[in-house]
Amino acid sequence: MPGIRRWSVLSLGLALPTAFFVLGPLGFLLWMGATQEGADFLERARDLELLRVVGQVALLATLTTAWAAALGVPLAWLTVRTDLPGRRLIHWLAPLPLAIPPYIGALVYQILLAPGGVLPNFLGVTSLPLNLYGVGGAAWVLGLFMSPYLYLLVSGALERTNPALEEVARGAGLGPRQVLRRVTLPLLRPALLAGGLVVFLYSWADFGVVSLLRVRTLTTIIYDYIQGTADWALPSALSILLTAITILVLLLQLRVLGRAGYTQIVGAVKPAPLVSLGAWRWPAFAYVGGMVTLTLLLPLGVLGYQASRLPAPAAFVLIQWPYFLNSLWTAVSGASLALLIALGVAWSEGRGRAWRVSGLLQVGYAIPGTVLGLGMAGFLHAALPGIYATSLALIVTYFVLYVTPACQSVKAALVQLHPSLEEAARSLGRGPLAAFWAVTLPLIKPGLLGGWILVFVLSMRELAATLIVRPPGFDTLPVRIWIYAMDVGPEPRAATLALILVLTIALPWAMMLSLRSRGIPPSG
Amino acid sequence: MELLALEDVTKRYAPDQPPAVDALTLTVEQGEILALLGPSGCGKTTTLRLIAGFEAPDSGRVVIRGETMAGGGRWVPPEGRGVAIVFQDYALFPHLTVAENVGFGLQHLGRSGRPERVRQILELVGLESFARRYPHELSGGQQQRVALARALAPAPAIILLDEPFSNLDADLRAQMREEVERILRDTGTTGIFVTHDQEEAFTLADRVGVLNQGRLEQLDTPERIYHHPATPFVAEFVGAADFLPGLVTPYGIVTELGVFANTEAWKTGEKVKVMLRPDDVAFVPSSFGDGMIIRRDFRGSETLYCIRLPSGQRVHSSQASSSLYPNGTRVRAEAHLIHVVTFPV
């Protein structure tokens, strides 16, 4: 129909500038990496013990994923499917730790365990026999604070599982344990894989935790290079290596999942009957309580304790105020830009025949922050020197990194709207834009708000790319926290700023979690 | 006056698939109620969407009030057609109250004129007291009425109804059917509705168009459709039918169940099949009969027997629900046809 062409123009108008900023940084890295001579690279790789580093990061990512799964998956099953005491409260609390960025988790454990920290002081020793600095410590922290991702995906899948499938298995003569092993868990495989992948790739490309806990990884090597030299070739080549392995893992996941990428269709499914825990109720409750303590109460308590030791807090907060504002307005701008583009992309793609821009956007989401930061800085320097090293560069970086989750939120909201709603508005005399304004927009508002909050939170806590892209002297809260913690250690100033950051993020994040549970009633 | 005309309209969704609507031509008069009847996937909903302007025809023209809406290089978007639609899922705006839903298409009236018209229309559908409710606070039948009220409010030239009663319970369906017909007749609104339920089409419509695989098989009054189906497809779709082989002779069409008038002037010697409705076939039990009851279906208001004739041909006979003959009963069957309908073999 004659409307189609307009959708194509709209989506093309979105696609071109977006592609410019998504593909530009990657292109720059490829181009720079290509100037790196092969023989020279091999020699420098040997100096850097690159193979050992890659092996170490792979170990870190694997340990983190296993640890996060061991924490998050039983928690999901216990809250969704059993008569665990206080399960509704737990269901709301469990995703909350995502408001604590892992590098702040690392800071918390530094405050707690490092030589001269809270626990050694309490015990009256100089240092503890367990070593926080290293792969083990980093995996502990990353797994702890990434486990809510697995919780969210697995509990969502458990809620959507059609209980009839399990009842059929019971009818076929399987006992409860066999049903769990042969039906429930296999049905969770896509969610487990997706959640595991998020955790694996995050820890694989993490910068904050590993730099604070002194683990050498590709990201820290890249960062050290940028700081120390004006050499672009080697960090670019390393970035390409890092990205290539990331993409390899993604492809592997597609291969493993293959046609088993089944999703369970949400229908008018009645909730599954709860498993009675019986005598296991209280051990289970203790486990869940322990998790909430470790991921939520302990970090907040430790940060609060450390912050309370700050001399002259009012003066300190006054001095740090500009950094808070820097964080706030770049995150707000980044989130708004991402949402605007996401809305255009999702709406035009919902029309069916437009250009598939969202696939392109996903590239930005798959690139590690350190790599994107490096690519973006170099690309802007070469292509748009007017933006390079301005706060605008930071906003564009947040947009490229996080437009995909925004897009997913908007799409999820649009999918729930039957096209007949907009058509009804059209047949009642409204043009396409008027129909969108009067019907679609009010109905997807919760989804839009959720997407905006998500990008805001992610931008607010972003560290790795910000460190590289930010204009000189333009520090954000995460940058300040990281610099204090790196330079002076886990002392009260870092803890105070970390507490401010966590509370700033937690408020909108908690709001989004309650939005998620409150849907718009479907029509009809 | 001719209000709507579809001229040779064809719509194809994918180049490698048969057209969803195939060279469809029909006209609808002012004030008429037309039913489009057919099995799922026959193109009836696509036809509605072509009229409403949600789809554009690949060829052919859509003409409303003599003005071309689509085809021949012209395109009028849905909002410019004056065609209202009631969707199968009602598509009520969940964020607006009943009154706001009904007033949605009344922007031209302005703030002062709108409430009066909304009140008037809500009164028509009997929902005055529900004006401030939200759609999810209404029952299915009430939602249906709101959808109808919303479509009627701007006084559209045509109102389209897509499977309007399919989401309602059986008894509510009959009640809503009557009510919708009353409202359309009272307001003189031209209505086109789509259904796969022949009973619904027959009771509500002035004329019924039977669609099959995108083609219009027959467009006629309900009585003509039932008694004089144009094709075997129509004959079977609008009610049970058996087809009895017959031979054309100078005395009529000779079949196993008797000789019928050659009303359609077939040539002597031609082979045809004669349509039998279950209510055309009677039988008496007889130990000398050459037919046999092979199946009995109790349907509540009637009992349907399946009788095997000596040739192996099966015919169905509808009898009173009190009738009770066991399987295996030998019977003598006969057919009494008021309208003899024949098709080529």
HADDOCK unambig.tbl for C-alpha pairs under 7 A between the chains (distance, minus, plus):
assign (segid A and resid 1 and name CA) (segid B and resid 55 and name CA) 6.60 0.50 0.50
assign (segid A and resid 1 and name CA) (segid B and resid 56 and name CA) 5.27 0.50 0.50
assign (segid A and resid 420 and name CA) (segid B and resid 91 and name CA) 5.80 0.50 0.50
assign (segid A and resid 421 and name CA) (segid B and resid 91 and name CA) 5.01 0.50 0.50
assign (segid A and resid 421 and name CA) (segid B and resid 92 and name CA) 6.98 0.50 0.50
assign (segid A and resid 421 and name CA) (segid B and resid 93 and name CA) 6.71 0.50 0.50
assign (segid A and resid 424 and name CA) (segid B and resid 85 and name CA) 6.79 0.50 0.50
assign (segid A and resid 424 and name CA) (segid B and resid 91 and name CA) 6.77 0.50 0.50
assign (segid A and resid 426 and name CA) (segid B and resid 78 and name CA) 5.73 0.50 0.50
assign (segid A and resid 426 and name CA) (segid B and resid 79 and name CA) 5.02 0.50 0.50
assign (segid A and resid 427 and name CA) (segid B and resid 78 and name CA) 5.20 0.50 0.50
assign (segid A and resid 427 and name CA) (segid B and resid 79 and name CA) 5.00 0.50 0.50
assign (segid A and resid 427 and name CA) (segid B and resid 83 and name CA) 6.29 0.50 0.50
assign (segid A and resid 427 and name CA) (segid B and resid 84 and name CA) 5.50 0.50 0.50
assign (segid A and resid 427 and name CA) (segid B and resid 85 and name CA) 6.76 0.50 0.50
assign (segid A and resid 428 and name CA) (segid B and resid 79 and name CA) 6.25 0.50 0.50
assign (segid A and resid 428 and name CA) (segid B and resid 84 and name CA) 6.47 0.50 0.50
assign (segid A and resid 428 and name CA) (segid B and resid 104 and name CA) 6.99 0.50 0.50
assign (segid A and resid 428 and name CA) (segid B and resid 105 and name CA) 4.54 0.50 0.50
assign (segid A and resid 429 and name CA) (segid B and resid 79 and name CA) 3.94 0.50 0.50
assign (segid A and resid 429 and name CA) (segid B and resid 80 and name CA) 6.50 0.50 0.50
assign (segid A and resid 429 and name CA) (segid B and resid 105 and name CA) 6.06 0.50 0.50
assign (segid A and resid 430 and name CA) (segid B and resid 79 and name CA) 5.54 0.50 0.50
assign (segid A and resid 431 and name CA) (segid B and resid 79 and name CA) 6.10 0.50 0.50
assign (segid A and resid 439 and name CA) (segid B and resid 93 and name CA) 6.97 0.50 0.50
assign (segid A and resid 443 and name CA) (segid B and resid 95 and name CA) 6.90 0.50 0.50
assign (segid A and resid 523 and name CA) (segid B and resid 91 and name CA) 6.21 0.50 0.50
assign (segid A and resid 523 and name CA) (segid B and resid 92 and name CA) 6.18 0.50 0.50
assign (segid A and resid 523 and name CA) (segid B and resid 94 and name CA) 5.74 0.50 0.50
assign (segid A and resid 524 and name CA) (segid B and resid 89 and name CA) 5.43 0.50 0.50
assign (segid A and resid 524 and name CA) (segid B and resid 90 and name CA) 6.10 0.50 0.50
assign (segid A and resid 524 and name CA) (segid B and resid 91 and name CA) 6.55 0.50 0.50
assign (segid A and resid 524 and name CA) (segid B and resid 92 and name CA) 6.92 0.50 0.50
